[in-house]
Amino acid sequence: MKTILVIGGSSGIGKQIVSDLLQKDYKVIAASRSIQSADLPEEVEKQQYDVTSDEQLDIPEQLDGLVYCPGTINLRPFNRIKISDLQSELEINYLGAVRTLLQCLNSLKKSEQGSVLLFSTVAVQTGMPFHSGISAAKGAVEGLVRSLAAEYAPHIRFNAIAPSLTDTPLAEGLLSNDKKREANTERHPLKRIGTAEDISRMATYLLGEESRWVTGQIFTLDGGMSALRLL
């Protein structure tokens, strides 16, 4: 049985990934700051973990997959951004991933072929106003994915998913009323907002044997936003 560690597995996309991995008979470890209050199945191993701290994870000797889900949505005009805001974005989105990876690498190397999945955003490759903080932090994540995919091939695969707005607790402020929800729906060519299930389907593919020839890729799941212009 393969073992997958999901950081940020207590809510949103991470929680959905945990659920879908269990259905595929993986052993799943879920870690987050709020893990003790998370409504997760009994078979999930829970670990308390703050990605911005020096806390240590209890990592099994062999780890077959790692998913790093923590993220932020802090949109504001560039001239109102403080350096502390940018530092916070980097801490959660990029440096937290680095800290986690450094703890997990030895165990991932012992897998027949380990798979690491990080998260970016559609705003890295598609310029969007008020996204300078998050797009910069996630741009660093994309660079990390490509660099580590090259460095650790063929033993560990590294990929990322870059979603558009997804209906999760993290996005509550952008979907808090019908007007906001309708406006965000209309921005997407497929005329709907993404769901945690949409993202989890791609995540479970990238963690599984079906994707064993895929590494160093950024998969944009955005309802067509970055590629299509409808007349």
HELIX and SHEET records of a PDB file:
HELIX    1   1 GLY A   12  GLN A   23  1                                  12    
HELIX    2   2 ILE A   35  SER A   37  5                                   3    
HELIX    3   3 PHE A   78  ARG A   80  5                                   3    
HELIX    4   4 ILE A   83  LEU A   90  1                                   8    
HELIX    5   5 GLU A   91  LEU A   95  3                                   5    
HELIX    6   6 GLY A   96  LYS A  109  1                                  14    
HELIX    7   7 SER A  132  TYR A  152  1                                  21    
HELIX    8   8 PRO A  169  LEU A  174  5                                   6    
HELIX    9   9 ASP A  178  GLU A  186  1                                   9    
HELIX   10  10 ALA A  196  LEU A  207  1                                  12    
HELIX   11  11 GLU A  209  SER A  211  5                                   3    
SHEET    1   A 7 GLU A  45  GLN A  48  0                                        
SHEET    2   A 7 LYS A  27  SER A  32  1                                        
SHEET    3   A 7 THR A   3  ILE A   7  1                                        
SHEET    4   A 7 GLY A  65  TYR A  68  1                                        
SHEET    5   A 7 GLY A 114  PHE A 119  1                                        
SHEET    6   A 7 ILE A 156  PRO A 163  1                                        
SHEET    7   A 7 GLN A 217  LEU A 221  1                                        
END                                                                             
